[in-house]
Amino acid sequence: MRIKSLKINNLRNISGASLIPHPDLNILHGDNGAGKTGVIEALVVLGKGRSFRSAQIAPLIGPDSPAFLVVAETVMPDQATHRLGLERSRSHWNARIDGQDVAQVSELASYLPFTLMEPNSHQLINGSPDVRRRFLDWGVFHVKHEFLSDWRNYSLAVRQRNAALRTADERVAQSLDTQIVRYGMQVDSARRSQTAALDQMVRSLGDAFKPAGLEVHLEYDPGWRGDSFEQALADAWRRDLDRGATNVGPHRAELHLSVAGKPARDRLSRGEQKLLAAALLLAQARILATRQIPLLLLDDLASEFDSERLAIVLEAGRALGAQLWVTGTDAADYLAIAPGEHRKFHVKQGRIEAEQSG
């Protein structure tokens, strides 16, 4: 999948921009704060419904109107095209696919798979468990679309159970256990398969992505102890009732990352954590590519890696056949190691100008 055209209106400092990208490599360069990351952010928001820079919508809305708009035309491997659009204000959203309104923003995601590497990607290693759960679920969603429905049903049942627990309504709380176990096991099964695939794919990336040349291992913790989720939920009943919350299940799951038998966050330096995060993201991109080749979005990666590591990431993206979008203060950082066909965009105070095609 590739972006054929991209239109951005009133997103952060980008008042209005229309881009015709190169099918392979696109380089957005300019000073810090110019708006380069805003272009990457626009693609992420269109494909995910939210930004990677802020949990709130308000900071994304520019000064020109009460809403921002992102529209993209995509081209599929069979040359079929789709037009995706998302308008968001503080209080409402409107999304369309090929001119038809959609009921859920998540419907856009299946048309716009992407893998994002940005300066905070190291949080995959040293961040909280929910960062790794979201990473895992993003990959699962793109290879098993019914996963989203299972996760929503599970989450709703847990919220309803928690509400009943807080009011000590034991009958209602226990009546929800069947749904929680049913959907929870489906979520668990999908995540376990994804973890196994990621573990194998990370190993296949080779020594260039092995911190200090050491083997990396991924292991999924389902969020409960024992062989039976149903039994674990029953065993935790009294504690759940006392605390007013469900304390076991996939919402408490964790993706454990170890290097040479030790937790990666304790074993690795910050630079090595960034390298491992890149390996995880490239592994996920390879898995997504078995269904649909994702965009590869690299925000300010030249400031994170030396030229050798940067070249490895770019080559891995090109080997996938992915359309690459990269940002940096100096386009030369990328052209020195990826001199092939490309398109450069100069970004200055929210204005985006195409410079040339390589």
N, C-alpha and C positions, 0 to 999 in steps of 0.2 A: 504494500500500500504506500502511495506517495501523495503529497500535497501538490496539487496543480496550481492553485491560487489561494491566497490568504488575505482577508480583509479584517482590519482591526480598527474599531472606533471607540475613542474615549476610555481606553484602558490605561490606567495610571497616567503617564505623561504623553502617551501616544494618542493625539487627537484624531488622526485619521491616516491610515496606511494601507496600501494595496501592494502585495508582493506576488511576483511570479517566480517561484523558486526553481532552482536546478533540480533535476530528478535524483542527483547523487549527493552532492556536497554543497551546503550553503553556509557561508561565513558571515556572521553579523559582528562588526567591529566598531569600536568607538570608545570614548572616555567612560570612566566609571560614572554611573548614574545617568547615562545617555538614554537608556531605554532598551538596551539589547536583551536583557533578561525578560523584559515585558513581552517580547515576541515569543520566547520560549513559554512564558507563563500563559499567553493567550492560547497556545496549542494545548497545554496541559489542562487549562480550564475547559476548553471545548471538549477534550477527550475524557475528562474526569469529573467535571462539574465544580471543582474547587481548585484553589491554588496550592502550590507547594511552599509558598512564601508566607501565607497568612491563612488562618482558619476563618477569617471574616471576609465578607464580600465588600464592605465599605471601602477598604484601602485600595481596591482595584478600580473603583469608579473614578474616572477623571473629572475635571472641573467643567466640562462642556455641557453635560446633561445629567439627568438622574440615573442613567444606566450605561453600561458598556455593551458593545456588540462585537462578536467574533463570527466570521463566516469563512468556511473553507470548502474548496472543491477538491475531492479526493479521486484518485485513479487506482483501481484495483488491478491485480495481475492480469485479469482477463480483459483489461481496458474499459471495463464498466466504470462510470463516474457517479459520484454521489455529492450532493450539496448539503453541508451541515451548517447549522446556525444556532447560536445561543445569545440571547439578550438577557441581561440580569441587572436588576436594581436592588436596592436594600430590601425590598419587600416582595418582589415577584421575579419570576423567570419565564421565559418563553423559548422553547427549543423546537427546531424543525429538522427533518430529514427529507430531502427531496421535495420540499414545499409542504410536507404534512406535519402537523403538530404532533409532538410525542408526549406521552403521559409521564415519563420518568426521564430525568437528565441522563441516567445511566444507559439509556438506549443509544446515546451517542457513542458510548465507549466501545461498543463492538465494531463501530465503523472507523475508530481512530485509536488503534493500539499504539502504545509508545513505551519506550524505556528512557528514563530520565536519570542523568548523572549531574549532580550539582554539588557545590561546596559542602553542603550538610549531609551528603550521602553516607558519610562515616557513621551517622547515627544508626544505620543498619547494624553496626557492630556494637557501639557503646550506648545506644539509646534505650528507651524503655521497651518492654515486650510488645506494646501495641504498634510500634514502628515496624517491627518484624512481622507481626500478624497482618498488617495492611499490605506490606510487600508481598507476602505469601498469597494473600487473597486476590491481589491484582493479577498475579500470574494464573491462579486457578480460574478466575472469572473468564479470562481470554481463551482458555482451552476447554472450559466446561461452563457454558453459559447458564445452565440451570442452577449453578452454585449460588448465584445472587439470590434467587428465590428461596433456596434452602436457608441461606444465612439470614435473610430478612424474617422468615418464619420462625427460625430459632430465636433470634434477637427479640422479636415481639413476645414470644412465649416467656422468655426470661424476664422481660420487663413486667409482664402481667403477673408472673409468679412473685417477683420482688415486691410489687405493690400489695399483693395479698399477704406476703410475709410481714410487711411493715404494719399491717392492720391486724395481724394474727388471725387471718382468715385461712385456717388450715385446710378446710375443704376445697376452696378454690385453688390454693397453692398446690396441693397434691394432685388435683385434677389436671394440672398442666404438665405434669411430669412425663406423660406419654408423648406429648408433642415435643417436649424438650429433648427427650432421648431420641425420638425418631429423626428430627431434623439435625440434632447435634451429631449423630453418628454419620449422617450424610456429609456434613461439613468436615468432620474428622477424616473420613475416608478420602475426600478430595484433597485435603491438605497433606495427608500422608503421602499420597501419590506425587504431589507436587514437590514435596521435600525430597523424596527419593530421586526424582528427575533432576532437581537442582544439585543434589549431592554428586550425582554422576557427572553432570555437565560441568560443574566447577572443577572436578578432577581432570576432565578432558581438556581444559583450557591450557594446561601445560605449566612449565616451571616459571614462566614470565609472571604469572599471577599467584604464585605460591610465596607468601611472606617468608623471607629467610629460607626459602626452599623447602619449607615444612608442609606436610599434608594437612589439608583442611577437611573437617568432617561436619556435616549438618545432621541434626537429630531433632525430631518433632516431639514435644511434650504436649499431650492432648489436653492438659488442664485438670486431670484427675489421676488418682492412683488406683492400681488394680486393672484387671482385664475387662471389667464390665462398667460402663458409664451408668447404667441403670442402678447397679448396686452402689456405686460411689455416690450417686445422687441421694439414694435412700440412706446411706450411712451418714451423710452430711446434714440430714434433715434437722436435727436438733440445733446444730450450730447455725444453720441458715435461718431458722426461726428466731434464735436469740439475736442474730445480727441484722435480720431484716433484709437479707440479700442472698442470692444464689452464689455459692463460693466454689463450685466445681463446674467444669464444662469447657467447651471450646472458646468461650469468651475470656478464659483465663489461660489459654494455651500459650506456648512459647516455642520459638525456633532457636535451638541452642547451636552456637557456632564454636567449634573447638579447633585448636591448632596444637598438634603434637600432644593431644590429650588434655590440654588446659584451655579454659575459657578464652576465646579470642580477645575479648575486651581487656583481659588481664595480661595476656601474653604479648600482645602486639603494641608497637609504637603508633602514634597518630598517623604517620605516613603509611605504615603497614596496614592499618585499619582502612585507610582510603583505598589502598590497593585491593584488599579483600572485598570491600564494598563494590568496587568496579567489577571484580570477578563475579560476584553474585548477580549484579545487574546485567552483565553480558550473558551469563548463563540463562537468566530469565528471558532475555531477548532471543536467544537461540531456541528456547522452548516455545515462545510465542510464534516464532517463525515457522514452526511445524504446522501451524494453522493459518497464520497471516503475518507477513513480515512487518514488524513494527517500525515506527519512526524511531530514530536514535537521537535524543536531545542531549547535547553536551554543553552545559552552562559553565563558562569560565574554567574549563578543564585545564587550560594551559597554565593556570596559576596553582593547580593542584599536583600536576605530574611533571616530571622532566620530559625532555623530548622523546626519549626512548619509550617510556611508558605511554605517552600520548600517542606515539606512532602505533603502538600495539593496539590501543583502543580503537583508533581510527581504522586500522586495517581489519580488525575484527568486525567492525560495523560494515565496512565495504564487502567483506567476505559474505556477510549475511544478505547483501543486496539491499540494505536499508538506506533510506534517504536520511542523510545526516544534517542536523542543524547545530552549528557550533557558535559560541560567542567568545569574545576576547577583546582586550584592548588593542591588540596588534594582530592583523590578519596574517602577518608574516610567520607568526608562531605555528600556524596550521599549514600555510603554503610551503614552508620549508620541508615538511615531512609528508605532505599530501598535495603534490604539485599538479595533479591531474585536473580533469574538467570540474568546474565549480562555478558558483556565482557569489559575488561579494556584495554585501549591503553595508553601507556606512550609516551609522546611527548617531544622530546629534540632536540633543534636546528633544527627543521624541519624534524627530523627523527621520524617515528611512528612505535612503536613496540607493537604487541598484547601481553598482559601479561598472561591472563587466561580467562577461561569461568567460570561463576558462576553457 
